Amino acid sequence: MSRWGKKAKVLIDVGAVGLDAAVTRARLDWQHARHLVDISEPDGGLVDAIYYLQLTEKRYTYLLSQAKREHVRKQA
């Protein structure tokens, strides 16, 4: 076996109601980050705001995909 073995898949186990709340919170965080980028000055924290935007967007899309997988699993 190679030392670069397959990574384990990590899923957040928050339950159906908790997952909906997590997606909603992640969406609000993402919207807040977009607002911070809009109001940031080029020399005063714009890089940090962009980093925060990327971080929140990635979390939001991850939780959305997990919620979609959970919905499909319950449909089957």
Summary of the structure (lengths in Angstrom):
residues: 76
radius of gyration: 16.6
end to end distance: 35.0
largest distance: 51.8
contacts: 162
relative contact order: 0.15
helix: 72%
strand: 0%
